[in-house]
Amino acid sequence: MQALIQTPTPYLEASIDFYSKLGFKQISETPLIFSDGKASLEINPNRYARAGLRFFKDSWSLEISKLKPIAEIHPTKDGHLLADPSGVWIFLVDGKPGFDLHEEELSFSTLGNYMGISLESTDAKKSFEIYQILGFQLAFGSVDSGYFSMTANGFSISIMKPNSCPHLFFNPSLTYFNGKNNMNIIAKIRSLEIPITEEITYFNKEGIVDNIIIKDPGGLGFFIFND
């Protein structure tokens, strides 16, 4: 299985400029794919496109048979569509992508250390069941606690129950954890004149903005956190 994050856009040039400014590299023209070495995103200007996750495999027939009792499955031109309880659209594509999704050891964009996708789910147990059927395994936390991470082929998804995060949350969001270097990264993002959606002081006793959230032109969220 290979994975890709889809972001819609009403303003294609603005989306291209957003990712280019942040140091992402274009790795495919059709479809339009940008990567920071670890996170790969398809910028989709189709008016019916929605933010979501695209998973590629030769055939999803076995998984579809297991998903049908718990999720509404919609046929697409290249596979299947469903949504998990977070509302995130999941595209199951039959066949391999027509481009190289090789991941590098480290992220190279301005955003720092990419850690994976974050989701808030109204039914964490059902979200776990769906991603488990798709081949993900529990990597951290527990379903009962309402906070856990799952991985498949190096692609990581963290799932949280409602009312877990005291800041804006966009499903899905890419998460970057940068430790003590986060302040330098925030300064660099400001210098690039990337609009900041939320400045977060909640976790800092001195009221310093040490975490931020940004969004791309299509509404995809980015958590730039110090862990």
N, CA, C and O of each residue as an XYZ file, in Angstrom:
908
protein
N       0.836     -1.204      0.000
C       0.000      0.000      0.000
C       0.868      1.250      0.000
O       1.866      1.322      0.717
N       0.490      2.219     -0.796
C       1.139      3.528     -0.803
C       0.105      4.595     -0.474
O      -1.080      4.435     -0.768
N       0.558      5.684      0.137
C      -0.381      6.688      0.644
C      -0.033      8.081      0.148
O       1.129      8.418     -0.076
N      -1.089      8.882     -0.017
C      -0.961     10.247     -0.503
C      -2.033     11.093      0.164
O      -3.152     10.626      0.377
N      -1.698     12.333      0.495
C      -2.667     13.256      1.081
C      -3.235     14.121     -0.039
O      -2.478     14.700     -0.819
N      -4.547     14.214     -0.125
C      -5.165     15.058     -1.149
C      -5.637     16.366     -0.546
O      -6.311     16.376      0.484
N      -5.282     17.472     -1.191
C      -5.772     18.783     -0.781
C      -6.460     19.444     -1.967
O      -5.861     19.562     -3.036
N      -7.701     19.876     -1.799
C      -8.385     20.580     -2.885
C      -7.897     22.022     -2.929
O      -7.259     22.501     -1.991
N      -8.196     22.695     -4.001
C      -7.846     24.120     -4.053
C      -8.787     24.876     -4.979
O      -9.091     24.401     -6.073
N      -9.251     26.040     -4.556
C     -10.008     26.916     -5.453
C      -9.081     27.858     -6.209
O      -9.500     28.530     -7.152
N      -7.811     27.904     -5.786
C      -6.826     28.832     -6.356
C      -5.524     28.072     -6.576
O      -4.659     28.029     -5.702
N      -5.400     27.476     -7.752
C      -4.286     26.582     -8.030
C      -2.937     27.270     -7.864
O      -2.045     26.724     -7.216
N      -2.773     28.454     -8.438
C      -1.489     29.143     -8.363
C      -1.142     29.495     -6.914
O       0.024     29.448     -6.523
N      -2.160     29.848     -6.117
C      -1.911     30.159     -4.711
C      -1.449     28.926     -3.954
O      -0.585     29.028     -3.083
N      -2.006     27.764     -4.268
C      -1.582     26.525     -3.616
C      -0.159     26.162     -4.013
O       0.645     25.758     -3.172
N       0.147     26.306     -5.290
C       1.509     26.025     -5.756
C       2.494     26.961     -5.065
O       3.567     26.533     -4.641
N       2.135     28.229     -4.952
C       3.000     29.213     -4.304
C       3.179     28.882     -2.818
O       4.281     29.014     -2.286
N       2.110     28.455     -2.149
C       2.156     28.099     -0.733
C       3.190     26.999     -0.494
O       4.056     27.138      0.369
N       3.102     25.919     -1.249
C       4.011     24.796     -1.036
C       5.422     25.099     -1.508
O       6.393     24.636     -0.909
N       5.540     25.864     -2.562
C       6.873     26.234     -3.045
C       7.593     27.115     -2.033
O       8.780     26.915     -1.775
N       6.890     28.086     -1.456
C       7.479     28.963     -0.442
C       7.996     28.169      0.752
O       9.037     28.492      1.324
N       7.259     27.132      1.117
C       7.617     26.341      2.288
C       8.692     25.297      2.001
O       9.092     24.556      2.899
N       9.155     25.235      0.774
C      10.260     24.338      0.453
C       9.866     22.955     -0.005
O      10.724     22.078     -0.106
N       8.572     22.726     -0.292
C       8.162     21.458     -0.881
C       8.636     21.411     -2.337
O       8.757     22.447     -2.990
N       8.896     20.227     -2.826
C       9.341     20.050     -4.211
C       8.251     19.369     -5.036
O       7.599     18.433     -4.573
N       8.065     19.852     -6.255
C       7.108     19.215     -7.153
C       7.722     17.934     -7.697
O       8.821     17.962     -8.250
N       7.025     16.812     -7.546
C       7.554     15.531     -8.033
C       6.721     14.956     -9.170
O       7.107     13.961     -9.782
N       5.575     15.579     -9.457
C       4.752     15.134    -10.574
C       3.909     16.305    -11.045
O       3.473     17.138    -10.250
N       3.686     16.355    -12.359
C       2.879     17.443    -12.926
C       1.432     17.030    -13.114
O       0.521     17.822    -12.873
N       1.211     15.780    -13.546
C      -0.147     15.268    -13.737
C      -0.246     13.868    -13.147
O       0.216     12.913    -13.771
N      -0.837     13.717    -11.959
C      -1.419     14.745    -11.105
C      -0.335     15.622    -10.478
O       0.849     15.286    -10.512
N      -0.755     16.743     -9.910
C       0.186     17.705     -9.354
C       0.542     17.280     -7.925
O      -0.267     17.410     -7.007
N       1.772     16.769     -7.754
C       2.207     16.228     -6.468
C       3.382     17.041     -5.941
O       4.344     17.306     -6.662
N       3.288     17.434     -4.667
C       4.385     18.093     -3.975
C       4.794     17.243     -2.776
O       3.962     16.569     -2.168
N       6.091     17.281     -2.440
C       6.587     16.469     -1.335
C       7.631     17.234     -0.536
O       8.369     18.057     -1.078
N       7.682     16.947      0.770
C       8.774     17.477      1.592
C       9.743     16.351      1.974
O      10.495     16.465      2.942
N       9.710     15.277      1.205
C      10.570     14.134      1.451
C       9.856     13.024      2.191
O      10.103     11.847      1.930
N       8.967     13.382      3.119
C       8.211     12.396      3.875
C       6.709     12.516      3.638
O       6.009     11.507      3.553
N       6.219     13.740      3.532
C       4.799     13.968      3.261
C       4.612     14.295      1.788
O       5.245     15.213      1.266
N       3.735     13.538      1.111
C       3.435     13.786     -0.296
C       1.969     14.171     -0.434
O       1.084     13.506      0.106
N       1.725     15.259     -1.166
C       0.368     15.798     -1.305
C       0.008     15.988     -2.760
O       0.827     16.436     -3.563
N      -1.228     15.641     -3.094
C      -1.772     15.947     -4.408
C      -2.624     17.200     -4.300
O      -3.587     17.235     -3.534
N      -2.275     18.227     -5.061
C      -3.085     19.445     -5.135
C      -4.103     19.235     -6.248
O      -3.740     19.105     -7.417
N      -5.374     19.203     -5.876
C      -6.421     18.845     -6.831
C      -7.383     20.023     -7.027
O      -8.131     20.356     -6.108
N      -7.378     20.660     -8.206
C      -8.254     21.809     -8.459
C      -9.665     21.427     -8.891
O     -10.497     22.306     -9.115
N      -9.950     20.130     -9.013
C     -11.290     19.704     -9.391
C     -12.307     20.209     -8.364
O     -12.078     20.073     -7.162
N     -13.415     20.782     -8.811
C     -14.383     21.373     -7.896
C     -15.076     20.347     -7.017
O     -15.704     20.712     -6.023
N     -14.972     19.060     -7.368
C     -15.554     18.006     -6.547
C     -14.520     17.369     -5.617
O     -14.846     16.450     -4.866
N     -13.290     17.848     -5.662
C     -12.237     17.294     -4.809
C     -12.466     17.710     -3.358
O     -13.007     18.781     -3.082
N     -12.046     16.848     -2.441
C     -12.154     17.123     -1.009
C     -10.857     16.694     -0.332
O     -10.150     15.805     -0.807
N     -10.564     17.349      0.789
C      -9.389     16.954      1.554
C      -9.561     15.514      2.017
O     -10.628     15.130      2.496
N      -8.515     14.730      1.873
C      -8.630     13.342      2.272
C      -7.340     12.574      2.064
O      -6.287     13.146      1.785
N      -7.450     11.270      2.206
C      -6.300     10.378      2.104
C      -6.518      9.430      0.937
O      -7.594      8.850      0.791
N      -5.492      9.273      0.105
C      -5.561      8.381     -1.043
C      -4.605      7.212     -0.804
O      -3.404      7.409     -0.615
N      -5.149      6.001     -0.815
C      -4.355      4.799     -0.600
C      -4.376      3.955     -1.867
O      -5.433      3.695     -2.442
N      -3.187      3.531     -2.292
C      -3.027      2.787     -3.541
C      -2.656      1.331     -3.253
O      -1.790      1.042     -2.427
N      -3.337      0.426     -3.958
C      -3.069     -1.001     -3.834
C      -3.603     -1.678     -5.087
O      -4.548     -1.184     -5.703
N      -3.008     -2.802     -5.471
C      -3.446     -3.476     -6.697
C      -4.943     -3.761     -6.673
O      -5.628     -3.570     -7.678
N      -5.449     -4.214     -5.541
C      -6.885     -4.473     -5.411
C      -7.302     -4.296     -3.952
O      -6.604     -4.727     -3.034
N      -8.459     -3.649     -3.760
C      -9.005     -3.446     -2.423
C     -10.231     -4.326     -2.185
O     -10.981     -4.081     -1.241
N     -10.449     -5.335     -3.012
C     -11.686     -6.120     -2.944
C     -11.871     -6.790     -1.585
O     -12.982     -6.801     -1.055
N     -10.809     -7.346     -1.014
C     -10.923     -8.012      0.284
C     -11.295     -7.007      1.368
O     -12.179     -7.265      2.184
N     -10.614     -5.856      1.374
C     -10.888     -4.830      2.375
C     -12.307     -4.264      2.231
O     -12.976     -3.997      3.229
N     -12.756     -4.087      1.001
C     -14.094     -3.555      0.762
C     -15.151     -4.483      1.354
O     -16.133     -4.018      1.934
N     -14.954     -5.784      1.209
C     -15.925     -6.734      1.761
C     -16.004     -6.621      3.278
O     -17.072     -6.843      3.848
N     -14.905     -6.283      3.945
C     -14.897     -6.127      5.395
C     -15.420     -4.759      5.829
O     -15.953     -4.611      6.929
N     -15.263     -3.760      4.956
C     -15.692     -2.398      5.290
C     -17.188     -2.180      5.102
O     -17.780     -1.347      5.787
N     -17.804     -2.914      4.189
C     -19.210     -2.673      3.855
C     -20.156     -2.730      5.047
O     -21.111     -1.955      5.084
N     -19.936     -3.618      6.032
C     -20.864     -3.634      7.181
C     -20.749     -2.420      8.100
O     -21.650     -2.167      8.899
N     -19.648     -1.662      7.997
C     -19.442     -0.562      8.946
C     -19.295      0.804      8.290
O     -19.212      1.812      8.991
N     -19.260      0.862      6.971
C     -19.076      2.144      6.290
C     -19.792      2.140      4.950
O     -19.921      1.108      4.292
N     -20.252      3.321      4.564
C     -20.881      3.483      3.249
C     -19.782      3.577      2.190
O     -18.906      4.438      2.270
N     -19.835      2.687      1.203
C     -18.814      2.636      0.160
C     -19.387      3.196     -1.140
O     -20.463      2.792     -1.579
N     -18.656      4.130     -1.749
C     -19.077      4.723     -3.015
C     -18.069      4.361     -4.099
O     -16.864      4.481     -3.881
N     -18.542      3.920     -5.266
C     -17.616      3.628     -6.362
C     -17.059      4.918     -6.962
O     -17.761      5.927     -7.034
N     -15.809      4.883     -7.387
C     -15.184      5.993     -8.110
C     -14.614      5.442     -9.409
O     -14.634      4.234     -9.645
N     -14.113      6.326    -10.238
C     -13.599      5.881    -11.535
C     -12.369      5.002    -11.405
O     -12.065      4.228    -12.313
N     -11.650      5.110    -10.281
C     -10.439      4.310    -10.123
C     -10.430      3.470     -8.849
O      -9.389      2.943     -8.456
N     -11.614      3.345     -8.193
C     -11.638      2.538     -6.984
C     -12.874      2.779     -6.137
O     -14.001      2.565     -6.583
N     -12.648      3.227     -4.906
C     -13.736      3.316     -3.946
C     -13.530      4.524     -3.031
O     -12.408      4.993     -2.841
N     -14.641      5.019     -2.467
C     -14.605      6.154     -1.552
C     -15.427      5.840     -0.311
O     -16.532      5.304     -0.397
N     -14.870      6.181      0.836
C     -15.604      6.104      2.096
C     -15.110      7.220      2.993
O     -14.211      7.972      2.615
N     -15.690      7.336      4.183
C     -15.240      8.324      5.157
C     -15.183      7.666      6.519
O     -15.992      6.789      6.825
N     -14.235      8.083      7.336
C     -14.186      7.592      8.709
C     -15.006      8.555      9.583
O     -15.466      9.580      9.081
N     -15.201      8.250     10.887
C     -16.038      9.119     11.726
C     -15.506     10.537     11.915
O     -16.232     11.401     12.406
N     -14.272     10.790     11.543
C     -13.753     12.170     11.586
C     -14.294     12.999     10.438
O     -14.166     14.223     10.437
N     -14.896     12.342      9.465
C     -15.394     13.024      8.273
C     -14.386     13.075      7.150
O     -14.690     13.574      6.067
N     -13.176     12.561      7.393
C     -12.143     12.578      6.360
C     -12.468     11.563      5.276
O     -12.783     10.408      5.561
N     -12.388     12.007      4.046
C     -12.629     11.117      2.916
C     -11.422     10.220      2.697
O     -10.276     10.667      2.746
N     -11.705      8.936      2.453
C     -10.671      7.941      2.191
C     -10.904      7.400      0.788
O     -11.941      6.799      0.505
N      -9.933      7.620     -0.082
C     -10.004      7.141     -1.463
C      -9.141      5.880     -1.572
O      -7.934      5.928     -1.336
N      -9.752      4.772     -1.923
C      -9.033      3.522     -2.120
C      -8.865      3.314     -3.620
O      -9.827      3.005     -4.324
N      -7.656      3.481     -4.098
C      -7.374      3.439     -5.533
C      -6.846      2.065     -5.907
O      -5.855      1.598     -5.346
N      -7.517      1.416     -6.864
C      -7.044      0.127     -7.362
C      -5.923      0.360     -8.362
O      -6.147      0.930     -9.430
N      -4.727     -0.075     -8.022
C      -3.588      0.113     -8.904
C      -2.518      0.963     -8.254
O      -2.750      1.595     -7.224
N      -1.346      0.972     -8.862
C      -0.231      1.733     -8.329
C      -0.271      3.177     -8.839
O      -0.788      3.439     -9.926
N       0.276      4.118     -8.050
C       0.327      5.504     -8.537
C       1.294      5.609     -9.712
O       2.259      4.851     -9.806
N       1.025      6.548    -10.595
C       1.884      6.716    -11.764
C       3.054      7.635    -11.512
O       3.527      8.313    -12.425
N       3.527      7.663    -10.267
C       4.633      8.538     -9.901
C       5.341      7.919     -8.697
O       4.787      7.046     -8.029
N       6.549      8.363     -8.424
C       7.361      7.794     -7.353
C       7.032      8.474     -6.029
O       7.170      9.691     -5.901
N       6.594      7.683     -5.037
C       6.308      8.201     -3.706
C       7.389      7.795     -2.706
O       7.123      7.653     -1.512
N       8.601      7.611     -3.205
C       9.713      7.231     -2.329
C       9.921      8.273     -1.238
O      10.036      9.468     -1.511
N       9.965      7.796      0.006
C      10.162      8.700      1.136
C      11.633      8.797      1.500
O      12.367      7.810      1.449
N      12.057     10.008      1.872
C      13.401     10.207      2.366
C      13.417     10.059      3.878
O      12.365     10.022      4.516
N      14.597      9.977      4.445
C      14.706      9.749      5.885
C      14.206     10.937      6.693
O      13.633     10.762      7.768
N      14.421     12.154      6.177
C      14.035     13.363      6.890
C      13.236     14.286      5.983
O      13.403     14.274      4.763
N      12.366     15.087      6.591
C      11.666     16.130      5.851
C      12.646     17.256      5.529
O      13.556     17.533      6.311
N      12.460     17.904      4.378
C      13.378     18.989      4.023
C      12.679     20.338      3.887
O      13.324     21.325      3.534
N      11.372     20.404      4.159
C      10.675     21.681      4.030
C      10.932     22.568      5.238
O      11.491     22.123      6.240
N      10.521     23.818      5.136
C      10.649     24.781      6.222
C       9.900     24.330      7.472
O      10.259     24.728      8.580
N       8.868     23.507      7.311
C       8.011     23.130      8.431
C       8.690     22.205      9.428
O       8.211     22.061     10.553
N       9.778     21.584      9.048
C      10.533     20.779      9.997
C      10.238     19.298      9.919
O      10.152     18.735      8.828
N      10.084     18.665     11.066
C      10.029     17.209     11.187
C       8.592     16.701     11.062
O       7.806     16.807     12.004
N       8.262     16.160      9.915
C       6.915     15.642      9.665
C       6.688     14.349     10.441
O       7.503     13.429     10.382
N       5.559     14.289     11.178
C       5.264     13.125     12.013
C       4.026     12.356     11.559
O       3.801     11.235     12.016
N       3.225     12.932     10.673
C       2.066     12.205     10.187
C       0.793     13.031     10.214
O       0.816     14.244     10.421
N      -0.332     12.332      9.996
C      -1.645     12.949      9.942
C      -2.299     12.897     11.317
O      -2.174     11.902     12.031
N      -3.001     13.976     11.689
C      -3.778     13.997     12.922
C      -5.260     14.138     12.587
O      -5.644     14.904     11.703
N      -6.092     13.375     13.321
C      -7.537     13.397     13.132
C      -8.228     13.486     14.479
O      -7.760     12.913     15.462
N      -9.340     14.204     14.526
C     -10.263     14.152     15.655
C     -11.477     13.329     15.211
O     -12.121     13.648     14.212
N     -11.774     12.284     15.954
C     -12.845     11.386     15.563
C     -13.939     11.346     16.618
O     -13.653     11.294     17.815
N     -15.189     11.370     16.176
C     -16.309     11.252     17.102
C     -16.548      9.806     17.534
O     -17.332      9.544     18.446
N     -15.869      8.877     16.874
C     -15.976      7.459     17.239
C     -14.606      6.828     17.010
O     -14.345      6.236     15.963
N     -13.733      6.968     18.015
C     -12.359      6.510     17.871
C     -12.282      5.003     17.617
O     -11.420      4.542     16.869
N     -13.172      4.246     18.232
C     -13.146      2.793     18.048
C     -13.470      2.409     16.609
O     -12.845      1.510     16.047
N     -14.452      3.094     16.011
C     -14.785      2.786     14.618
C     -13.665      3.249     13.684
O     -13.352      2.571     12.705
N     -13.061      4.403     13.984
C     -11.925      4.856     13.181
C     -10.806      3.813     13.233
O     -10.203      3.482     12.212
N     -10.541      3.304     14.435
C      -9.516      2.271     14.586
C      -9.853      1.052     13.730
O      -8.985      0.506     13.050
N     -11.113      0.630     13.767
C     -11.528     -0.549     13.013
C     -11.342     -0.346     11.515
O     -10.878     -1.245     10.813
N     -11.706      0.842     11.025
C     -11.575      1.122      9.596
C     -10.122      1.086      9.161
O      -9.783      0.433      8.173
N      -9.257      1.785      9.894
C      -7.849      1.835      9.477
C      -7.148      0.492      9.691
O      -6.201      0.166      8.976
N      -7.606     -0.277     10.664
C      -7.049     -1.611     10.858
C      -7.374     -2.499      9.658
O      -6.522     -3.257      9.194
N      -8.596     -2.406      9.161
C      -8.974     -3.167      7.968
C      -8.108     -2.765      6.777
O      -7.772     -3.598      5.935
N      -7.750     -1.484      6.713
C      -6.940     -0.990      5.598
C      -5.460     -1.353      5.730
O      -4.666     -1.042      4.843
N      -5.087     -2.006      6.828
C      -3.717     -2.479      6.974
C      -2.883     -1.736      7.996
O      -1.688     -2.002      8.125
N      -3.494     -0.798      8.733
C      -2.756     -0.064      9.755
C      -2.712     -0.866     11.050
O      -3.627     -1.625     11.370
N      -1.613     -0.674     11.785
C      -1.434     -1.340     13.072
C      -1.209     -0.309     14.159
O      -0.655      0.761     13.911
N      -1.645     -0.641     15.372
C      -1.469      0.250     16.509
C       0.019      0.429     16.795
O       0.757     -0.550     16.911
N       0.457      1.687     16.908
C       1.865      1.979     17.162
C       2.088      2.655     18.506
O       3.161      2.539     19.096
N       1.053      3.372     18.993
C       1.207      4.135     20.222
C      -0.160      4.413     20.817
O      -1.131      4.593     20.083
N      -0.247      4.449     22.157
C      -1.496      4.771     22.827
C      -2.448      3.598     22.861
O      -2.044      2.454     22.654
N      -3.723      3.883     23.125
C      -4.738      2.836     23.188
C      -6.075      3.381     22.718
O      -6.355      4.573     22.836
N      -6.888      2.492     22.188
C      -8.199      2.904     21.698
C      -9.072      3.375     22.856
O      -9.803      4.357     22.724
N      -9.000      2.686     23.983
C      -9.833      3.032     25.132
C      -9.507      4.414     25.697
O     -10.390      5.092     26.221
N      -8.246      4.834     25.593
C      -7.858      6.150     26.110
C      -8.325      7.283     25.214
O      -8.394      8.436     25.640
N      -8.646      6.948     23.967
C      -9.092      7.983     23.032
C      -7.966      8.738     22.375
O      -8.194      9.766     21.738
N      -6.739      8.237     22.521
C      -5.612      8.832     21.799
C      -4.658      7.714     21.407
O      -4.151      6.993     22.266
N      -4.416      7.572     20.110
C      -3.528      6.511     19.642
C      -3.015      6.840     18.244
O      -3.587      7.664     17.530
N      -1.937      6.183     17.878
C      -1.364      6.327     16.542
C      -1.343      4.966     15.859
O      -1.168      3.931     16.502
N      -1.525      4.991     14.542
C      -1.481      3.774     13.740
C      -0.552      4.007     12.550
O      -0.462      5.122     12.036
N       0.127      2.971     12.122
C       1.053      3.109     11.002
C       0.851      1.987      9.990
O       0.402      0.892     10.331
N       1.193      2.283      8.738
C       1.210      1.304      7.657
C       2.237      1.763      6.638
O       2.106      2.840      6.057
N       3.245      0.957      6.423
C       4.297      1.278      5.442
C       4.892      2.664      5.661
O       5.172      3.382      4.702
N       5.087      3.040      6.929
C       5.708      4.320      7.247
C       4.756      5.505      7.280
O       5.163      6.614      7.629
N       3.484      5.288      6.920
C       2.484      6.360      6.955
C       1.790      6.319      8.302
O       1.256      5.282      8.694
N       1.792      7.445      9.018
C       1.290      7.475     10.385
C       0.030      8.332     10.505
O      -0.053      9.421      9.938
N      -0.951      7.818     11.254
C      -2.181      8.543     11.545
C      -2.391      8.550     13.051
O      -2.412      7.491     13.679
N      -2.548      9.734     13.639
C      -2.867      9.859     15.060
C      -4.329     10.254     15.192
O      -4.795     11.176     14.523
N      -5.048      9.552     16.060
C      -6.488      9.758     16.201
C      -6.799     10.141     17.646
O      -6.335      9.499     18.588
N      -7.594     11.198     17.800
C      -7.969     11.688     19.122
C      -9.479     11.783     19.234
O     -10.172     12.075     18.259
N      -9.979     11.534     20.435
C     -11.405     11.696     20.697
C     -11.739     13.188     20.785
O     -10.824     14.005     20.887
N     -13.013     13.565     20.749
C     -13.391     14.982     20.849
C     -12.914     15.616     22.155
O     -12.739     14.945     23.172
N     -12.713     16.925     22.088
C     -12.321     17.722     23.258
C     -10.968     17.327     23.828
O     -10.743     17.404     25.036
N     -10.067     16.903     22.943
C      -8.721     16.548     23.383
C      -7.725     17.677     23.159
O      -6.716     17.760     23.859
N      -7.999     18.549     22.188
C      -7.024     19.563     21.795
C      -7.583     20.967     22.015
O      -8.622     21.308     21.447
N      -6.911     21.792     22.831
C      -7.398     23.146     23.134
C      -6.966     24.173     22.084
O      -6.421     25.223     22.425
N      -7.207     23.872     20.831
C      -6.870     24.782     19.734
C      -7.714     24.404     18.524
O      -8.390     23.375     18.537
N      -7.683     25.208     17.504
C      -8.392     24.881     16.273
C      -7.919     23.537     15.730
O      -6.760     23.153     15.886
N      -8.840     22.843     15.094
C      -8.494     21.523     14.557
C      -9.156     21.360     13.203
O     -10.349     21.622     13.049
N      -8.383     20.931     12.230
C      -8.899     20.716     10.878
C      -8.628     19.263     10.501
O      -7.494     18.791     10.582
N      -9.668     18.570     10.093
C      -9.530     17.176      9.688
C      -9.394     17.059      8.175
O     -10.300     17.485      7.459
N      -8.301     16.500      7.657
C      -7.116     16.069      8.395
C      -6.114     17.212      8.521
O      -6.219     18.217      7.818
N      -5.149     17.057      9.414
C      -4.047     18.016      9.537
C      -2.712     17.274      9.524
O      -2.597     16.167     10.052
N      -1.714     17.897      8.916
C      -0.362     17.358      8.961
C       0.315     17.885     10.223
O       0.203     19.068     10.543
N       1.016     17.009     10.939
C       1.650     17.387     12.191
C       3.166     17.381     12.051
O       3.763     16.430     11.547
N       3.771     18.479     12.516
C       5.229     18.608     12.542
C       5.671     18.865     13.979
O       5.185     19.800     14.615
N       6.582     18.048     14.494
C       7.117     18.201     15.853
C       8.584     18.590     15.764
O       9.394     17.862     15.191
N       8.921     19.742     16.335
C      10.264     20.297     16.147
C      11.027     20.591     17.431
O      12.108     21.177     17.379
N      10.495     20.203     18.568
C      11.209     20.426     19.816
C      11.585     21.888     20.028
O      10.811     22.794     19.718
N      12.782     22.099     20.559
C      13.246     23.456     20.867
C      13.466     24.300     19.623
O      13.532     25.526     19.714
N      13.580     23.661     18.460
C      13.813     24.413     17.222
C      12.542     25.026     16.657
O      12.591     25.733     15.650
N      11.406     24.765     17.294
C      10.134     25.229     16.732
C      10.049     26.751     16.651
O       9.442     27.289     15.725
N      10.653     27.447     17.612
C      10.598     28.913     17.594
C      11.306     29.467     16.349
O      10.841     30.432     15.742
N      12.429     28.849     15.977
C      13.142     29.280     14.766
C      12.309     29.005     13.519
O      12.300     29.802     12.582
N      11.615     27.879     13.514
C      10.778     27.531     12.372
C       9.590     28.482     12.268
O       9.217     28.889     11.168
N       8.999     28.835     13.395
C       7.897     29.803     13.389
C       8.373     31.137     12.828
O       7.676     31.766     12.032
N       9.563     31.565     13.245
C      10.124     32.827     12.747
C      10.324     32.767     11.235
O      10.062     33.745     10.536
N      10.783     31.629     10.729
C      10.993     31.476      9.289
C       9.665     31.526      8.535
O       9.578     32.139      7.471
N       8.633     30.884      9.083
C       7.311     30.910      8.453
C       6.779     32.343      8.383
O       6.192     32.744      7.378
N       6.988     33.108      9.456
C       6.569     34.514      9.458
C       7.319     35.294      8.377
O       6.727     36.118      7.681
N       8.617     35.034      8.238
C       9.430     35.770      7.266
C       8.986     35.481      5.832
O       9.175     36.310      4.941
N       8.402     34.316      5.614
C       7.895     33.952      4.286
C       6.521     34.552      4.017
O       5.970     34.401      2.926
N       5.970     35.237      5.027
C       4.643     35.861      4.948
C       3.548     34.834      4.684
O       2.597     35.087      3.944
N       3.707     33.668      5.308
C       2.653     32.658      5.289
C       1.646     33.023      6.374
O       2.036     33.138      7.536
N       0.372     33.208      6.048
C      -0.612     33.564      7.076
C      -0.694     32.503      8.168
O      -0.713     31.305      7.885
N      -0.743     32.955      9.413
C      -0.854     32.045     10.542
C      -2.316     32.007     10.987
O      -2.908     33.042     11.294
N      -2.880     30.822     11.018
C      -4.291     30.644     11.359
C      -4.526     30.780     12.857
O      -5.517     31.375     13.283
N      -3.610     30.226     13.662
C      -3.715     30.368     15.112
C      -2.334     30.371     15.751
O      -1.488     29.531     15.443
N      -2.121     31.332     16.648
C      -0.920     31.370     17.481
C      -1.286     30.763     18.833
O      -2.213     31.229     19.495
N      -0.572     29.741     19.235
C      -0.945     28.986     20.426
C       0.012     29.280     21.581
O       1.226     29.116     21.454
N      -0.552     29.716     22.704
C       0.218     29.968     23.926
C      -0.219     29.040     25.058
O       0.352     29.075     26.147
N      -1.222     28.217     24.803
C      -1.867     27.418     25.842
C      -0.886     26.547     26.619
O      -1.029     26.374     27.829
N       0.111     26.001     25.925
C       1.031     25.055     26.561
C       2.254     25.737     27.164
O       3.131     25.070     27.713
N       2.315     27.065     27.063
C       3.483     27.801     27.539
C       3.107     28.643     28.756
O       2.229     29.501     28.668
N       3.761     28.404     29.884
C       3.431     29.093     31.130
C       3.693     30.597     31.050
O       3.093     31.371     31.796
N       4.586     31.013     30.149
C       4.930     32.427     30.015
C       4.094     33.126     28.950
O       4.296     34.310     28.682
N       3.171     32.415     28.351
C       2.307     33.013     27.335
C       2.993     33.284     26.017
O       2.558     34.147     25.254
N       4.073     32.550     25.736
C       4.827     32.733     24.490
C       4.203     31.879     23.380
O       3.788     30.744     23.613
N       4.146     32.443     22.180
C       3.658     31.682     21.022
C       4.743     30.691     20.613
O       5.698     31.049     19.925
N       4.584     29.452     21.041
C       5.594     28.454     20.710
C       5.035     27.314     19.849
O       5.747     26.362     19.529
N       3.757     27.422     19.480
C       3.122     26.502     18.546
C       2.208     27.315     17.635
O       1.600     28.292     18.073
N       2.111     26.921     16.384
C       1.205     27.618     15.468
C       0.476     26.620     14.581
O       0.892     25.474     14.416
N      -0.629     27.100     14.018
C      -1.368     26.339     13.025
C      -1.477     27.190     11.767
O      -1.788     28.379     11.841
N      -1.223     26.584     10.620
C      -1.418     27.258      9.341
C      -2.333     26.396      8.472
O      -2.560     25.224      8.771
N      -2.851     26.982      7.403
C      -3.691     26.261      6.451
C      -3.246     26.587      5.038
O      -2.786     27.693      4.753
N      -3.390     25.602      4.155
C      -3.131     25.891      2.746
C      -4.390     26.493      2.127
O      -5.429     26.522      2.787
N      -4.339     26.975      0.881
C      -5.503     27.639      0.281
C      -6.753     26.764      0.179
O      -7.860     27.282      0.035
N      -6.583     25.446      0.253
C      -7.733     24.554      0.200
C      -8.291     24.198      1.558
O      -9.302     23.500      1.645
N      -7.645     24.668      2.637
C      -8.144     24.421      3.974
C      -7.476     23.293      4.714
O      -7.863     22.999      5.845
N      -6.475     22.640      4.117
C      -5.746     21.572      4.805
C      -4.943     22.179      5.950
O      -4.266     23.191      5.767
N      -5.015     21.563      7.133
C      -4.348     22.112      8.302
C      -2.922     21.609      8.484
O      -2.562     20.516      8.047
N      -2.115     22.452      9.149
C      -0.740     22.080      9.494
C      -0.482     22.476     10.937
O      -0.594     23.651     11.287
N      -0.141     21.515     11.772
C       0.240     21.796     13.158
C       1.763     21.895     13.224
O       2.459     20.915     12.959
N       2.280     23.065     13.576
C       3.729     23.272     13.702
C       3.989     23.395     15.204
O       3.880     24.480     15.776
N       4.332     22.273     15.832
C       4.379     22.179     17.290
C       5.785     21.826     17.777
O       6.630     21.328     17.033
N       5.992     22.112     19.067
C       7.289     21.790     19.678
C       7.213     20.469     20.439
O       7.949     20.274     21.406
N       6.352     19.578     20.025
C       6.127     18.217     20.552
C       4.942     18.202     21.506
O       4.599     17.152     22.048
